[in-house]
Amino acid sequence: MATATITPNQDAVVCEIHIAAPPERVFQALIDPKQVMRWWTSEKCEVEAFSIEPRLGGRWSYDTKQTTMNVNGVSKFHCDGEVLEHDPPRLLVWSWISNAQEDISQRTVVRWELTPQSGGTQLRVTHTGLAQMPTSRESYAGGWPGVLGLLKDFFEKQ
């Protein structure tokens, strides 16, 4: 199971996990909407739509169905942003604006780093820009381990 760490400056949440699949396959699962719709979903929070233009400057978006979860008064989640870096299969960085953040105008950044490691891929997700959003920072620290767990299960429980 992945665990999240909040950086000492309170600006970022860092989460890591090992996945028993090569970086090329893991990277593809991050940018292929059909795969994202299969792994980034659960009974508790079901994904409704995901789209991405996997290139520098491309747009991405994520929406869930109505859920019983409540994060900052929101139970139907929407996130979107712009692809800031795209270096397959090593790095994917996108801006992130979520309707569940305490400041919905605040752009944050999510960085997916994939490193080949014995038997698979070490995946590190770093979500930055959270220094002024303590409630969101705590929510993301609780949420990212579950997201990475879903991705790991997608590969290892097939």
VOGUVO-493832 format. One record per residue (C-alpha): residue number from 0; residue in three letters; y negated, z, x. Coordinates in steps of 0.5 Angstrom, whole numbers, padded with zeros to 4 digits. Last residue first. Layout:
BEGIN
+-----+------+-------+-------+-------+
! pos ! code !     v !     w !     u !
+-----+------+-------+-------+-------+
! NUM !  ALA !     Y !     Z !     X !
...
+-----+------+-------+-------+-------+
//
This chain:
BEGIN
+-----+------+-------+-------+-------+
! pos ! code !     v !     w !     u !
+-----+------+-------+-------+-------+
! 157 !  GLN !  0018 ! -0027 ! -0011 !
! 156 !  LYS !  0017 ! -0020 ! -0010 !
! 155 !  GLU !  0014 ! -0021 ! -0003 !
! 154 !  PHE !  0009 ! -0026 ! -0004 !
! 153 !  PHE !  0006 ! -0024 ! -0010 !
! 152 !  ASP !  0007 ! -0017 ! -0009 !
! 151 !  LYS !  0002 ! -0017 ! -0003 !
! 150 !  LEU ! -0003 ! -0021 ! -0007 !
! 149 !  LEU ! -0003 ! -0015 ! -0012 !
! 148 !  GLY ! -0003 ! -0010 ! -0007 !
! 147 !  LEU ! -0009 ! -0013 ! -0004 !
! 146 !  VAL ! -0012 ! -0013 ! -0011 !
! 145 !  GLY ! -0010 ! -0005 ! -0012 !
! 144 !  PRO ! -0013 ! -0003 ! -0005 !
! 143 !  TRP ! -0019 ! -0007 ! -0007 !
! 142 !  GLY ! -0021 ! -0003 ! -0013 !
! 141 !  GLY ! -0022 !  0005 ! -0011 !
! 140 !  ALA ! -0026 !  0003 ! -0005 !
! 139 !  TYR ! -0030 ! -0002 ! -0010 !
! 138 !  SER ! -0031 !  0003 ! -0015 !
! 137 !  GLU ! -0033 !  0008 ! -0010 !
! 136 !  ARG ! -0038 !  0003 ! -0007 !
! 135 !  SER ! -0040 !  0001 ! -0014 !
! 134 !  THR ! -0043 !  0008 ! -0015 !
! 133 !  PRO ! -0046 !  0009 ! -0009 !
! 132 !  MET ! -0050 !  0003 ! -0009 !
! 131 !  GLN ! -0056 !  0003 ! -0004 !
! 130 !  ALA ! -0051 !  0002 !  0002 !
! 129 !  LEU ! -0046 ! -0003 ! -0002 !
! 128 !  GLY ! -0048 ! -0009 !  0002 !
! 127 !  THR ! -0041 ! -0010 !  0005 !
! 126 !  HIS ! -0034 ! -0012 !  0002 !
! 125 !  THR ! -0029 ! -0012 !  0008 !
! 124 !  VAL ! -0022 ! -0015 !  0007 !
! 123 !  ARG ! -0017 ! -0015 !  0012 !
! 122 !  LEU ! -0011 ! -0019 !  0012 !
! 121 !  GLN ! -0005 ! -0018 !  0017 !
! 120 !  THR ! -0001 ! -0024 !  0016 !
! 119 !  GLY !  0007 ! -0025 !  0017 !
! 118 !  GLY !  0013 ! -0023 !  0021 !
! 117 !  SER !  0009 ! -0021 !  0027 !
! 116 !  GLN !  0002 ! -0022 !  0026 !
! 115 !  PRO ! -0003 ! -0028 !  0025 !
! 114 !  THR ! -0010 ! -0025 !  0023 !
! 113 !  LEU ! -0013 ! -0027 !  0016 !
! 112 !  GLU ! -0020 ! -0024 !  0015 !
! 111 !  TRP ! -0023 ! -0024 !  0008 !
! 110 !  ARG ! -0030 ! -0022 !  0008 !
! 109 !  VAL ! -0034 ! -0020 !  0001 !
! 108 !  VAL ! -0041 ! -0020 !  0001 !
! 107 !  THR ! -0046 ! -0016 ! -0004 !
! 106 !  ARG ! -0052 ! -0019 ! -0008 !
! 105 !  GLN ! -0056 ! -0014 ! -0012 !
! 104 !  SER ! -0058 ! -0017 ! -0019 !
! 103 !  ILE ! -0053 ! -0013 ! -0022 !
! 102 !  ASP ! -0055 ! -0007 ! -0020 !
! 101 !  GLU ! -0050 ! -0001 ! -0022 !
! 100 !  GLN ! -0045 ! -0006 ! -0021 !
!  99 !  ALA ! -0040 ! -0008 ! -0027 !
!  98 !  ASN ! -0043 ! -0015 ! -0028 !
!  97 !  SER ! -0041 ! -0017 ! -0021 !
!  96 !  ILE ! -0045 ! -0021 ! -0016 !
!  95 !  TRP ! -0041 ! -0023 ! -0009 !
!  94 !  SER ! -0043 ! -0027 ! -0004 !
!  93 !  TRP ! -0037 ! -0031 !  0000 !
!  92 !  VAL ! -0033 ! -0030 !  0006 !
!  91 !  LEU ! -0026 ! -0034 !  0008 !
!  90 !  LEU ! -0023 ! -0033 !  0015 !
!  89 !  ARG ! -0017 ! -0035 !  0019 !
!  88 !  PRO ! -0013 ! -0041 !  0015 !
!  87 !  PRO ! -0018 ! -0044 !  0014 !
!  86 !  ASP ! -0025 ! -0043 !  0016 !
!  85 !  HIS ! -0030 ! -0043 !  0010 !
!  84 !  GLU ! -0036 ! -0038 !  0011 !
!  83 !  LEU ! -0042 ! -0037 !  0006 !
!  82 !  VAL ! -0038 ! -0039 ! -0001 !
!  81 !  GLU ! -0043 ! -0038 ! -0006 !
!  80 !  GLY ! -0042 ! -0032 ! -0012 !
!  79 !  ASP ! -0039 ! -0030 ! -0018 !
!  78 !  CYS ! -0036 ! -0024 ! -0021 !
!  77 !  HIS ! -0035 ! -0023 ! -0029 !
!  76 !  PHE ! -0031 ! -0017 ! -0032 !
!  75 !  LYS ! -0030 ! -0015 ! -0039 !
!  74 !  SER ! -0029 ! -0007 ! -0039 !
!  73 !  VAL ! -0036 ! -0006 ! -0037 !
!  72 !  GLY ! -0040 !  0001 ! -0038 !
!  71 !  ASN ! -0040 !  0003 ! -0030 !
!  70 !  VAL ! -0033 !  0001 ! -0030 !
!  69 !  ASN ! -0029 !  0002 ! -0036 !
!  68 !  MET ! -0021 ! -0001 ! -0036 !
!  67 !  THR ! -0018 ! -0002 ! -0043 !
!  66 !  THR ! -0019 ! -0009 ! -0042 !
!  65 !  GLN ! -0023 ! -0015 ! -0045 !
!  64 !  LYS ! -0020 ! -0021 ! -0041 !
!  63 !  THR ! -0022 ! -0022 ! -0034 !
!  62 !  ASP ! -0027 ! -0027 ! -0031 !
!  61 !  TYR ! -0028 ! -0030 ! -0023 !
!  60 !  SER ! -0033 ! -0035 ! -0020 !
!  59 !  TRP ! -0034 ! -0039 ! -0014 !
!  58 !  ARG ! -0039 ! -0044 ! -0012 !
!  57 !  GLY ! -0039 ! -0048 ! -0006 !
!  56 !  GLY ! -0044 ! -0047 !  0000 !
!  55 !  LEU ! -0039 ! -0048 !  0005 !
!  54 !  ARG ! -0032 ! -0051 !  0002 !
!  53 !  PRO ! -0027 ! -0048 ! -0002 !
!  52 !  GLU ! -0030 ! -0050 ! -0009 !
!  51 !  ILE ! -0028 ! -0044 ! -0013 !
!  50 !  SER ! -0025 ! -0043 ! -0020 !
!  49 !  PHE ! -0022 ! -0037 ! -0023 !
!  48 !  ALA ! -0021 ! -0035 ! -0031 !
!  47 !  GLU ! -0018 ! -0030 ! -0036 !
!  46 !  VAL ! -0015 ! -0025 ! -0031 !
!  45 !  GLU ! -0012 ! -0019 ! -0034 !
!  44 !  CYS ! -0014 ! -0012 ! -0032 !
!  43 !  LYS ! -0009 ! -0007 ! -0034 !
!  42 !  GLU ! -0003 ! -0012 ! -0035 !
!  41 !  SER ! -0005 ! -0015 ! -0028 !
!  40 !  THR ! -0008 ! -0021 ! -0025 !
!  39 !  TRP ! -0010 ! -0023 ! -0018 !
!  38 !  TRP ! -0003 ! -0026 ! -0017 !
!  37 !  ARG ! -0002 ! -0031 ! -0022 !
!  36 !  MET ! -0009 ! -0034 ! -0024 !
!  35 !  VAL ! -0010 ! -0034 ! -0016 !
!  34 !  GLN ! -0005 ! -0038 ! -0015 !
!  33 !  LYS ! -0007 ! -0043 ! -0020 !
!  32 !  PRO ! -0014 ! -0043 ! -0018 !
!  31 !  ASP ! -0012 ! -0044 ! -0011 !
!  30 !  ILE ! -0017 ! -0041 ! -0006 !
!  29 !  LEU ! -0014 ! -0034 ! -0004 !
!  28 !  ALA ! -0007 ! -0037 ! -0005 !
!  27 !  GLN ! -0008 ! -0042 !  0000 !
!  26 !  PHE ! -0011 ! -0037 !  0005 !
!  25 !  VAL ! -0004 ! -0033 !  0004 !
!  24 !  ARG !  0000 ! -0039 !  0005 !
!  23 !  GLU ! -0004 ! -0041 !  0012 !
!  22 !  PRO ! -0004 ! -0034 !  0014 !
!  21 !  PRO !  0004 ! -0034 !  0014 !
!  20 !  ALA !  0007 ! -0029 !  0009 !
!  19 !  ALA !  0010 ! -0022 !  0010 !
!  18 !  ILE !  0003 ! -0019 !  0008 !
!  17 !  HIS !  0000 ! -0013 !  0012 !
!  16 !  ILE ! -0005 ! -0010 !  0009 !
!  15 !  GLU ! -0013 ! -0008 !  0010 !
!  14 !  CYS ! -0019 ! -0005 !  0006 !
!  13 !  VAL ! -0026 ! -0004 !  0009 !
!  12 !  VAL ! -0031 ! -0002 !  0004 !
!  11 !  ALA ! -0038 ! -0003 !  0007 !
!  10 !  ASP ! -0045 !  0000 !  0007 !
!   9 !  GLN ! -0044 !  0007 !  0007 !
!   8 !  ASN ! -0046 !  0008 !  0015 !
!   7 !  PRO ! -0040 !  0011 !  0017 !
!   6 !  THR ! -0036 !  0005 !  0014 !
!   5 !  ILE ! -0032 !  0007 !  0007 !
!   4 !  THR ! -0024 !  0006 !  0008 !
!   3 !  ALA ! -0020 !  0003 !  0003 !
!   2 !  THR ! -0012 !  0004 !  0003 !
!   1 !  ALA ! -0007 ! -0002 !  0002 !
!   0 !  MET !  0000 !  0000 !  0000 !
+-----+------+-------+-------+-------+
//
